[in-house]
Amino acid sequence: MSLRETYRCFFPVIFLQFLLSTGIPIQAQQALLDREINLTRTTGEIDQFLKEISRKGNFSFTYTSQIQVHRMASVLQKKQMIRNHLADIFRYDSIQILEQNNKVLLIPLRKKVRLFLTSV
């Protein structure tokens, strides 16, 4: 095998290896709730927290009127993941938090009512 034939055989392999090693790595999109943001304050109305988180996280919230947003809440740290901010804000509520189509859904969980039957 001549030197020219050797180059012809190995050039595609070397070129492909070069492309794979220097190409831009593809990264998975980070989940909305795993983004870290820095809030301007640690205490305020829930509605104001949600607006700031939404703006800084570049997404929107969706929730029903059952979620009370016009009351005070606090976060433990100004800079943390969005999921931790929401856990702090809604620490006294039973709320399920879901991500869907660049939105965060806040769903109130119904409390189970237990019925006790007594015999008379």
Secondary structure, 3 states (H helix, E strand, C coil): CCHHHHHHHHHHHHHHHHHHHHCCCCCCCCCHHHCEEECCCCEEEHHHHHHHHHHHHCCEEEECCCCCCCCEEECCCCEEEHHHHHHHHCCCCCEEEEEECCEEEEEECCCCCCCCCCCC
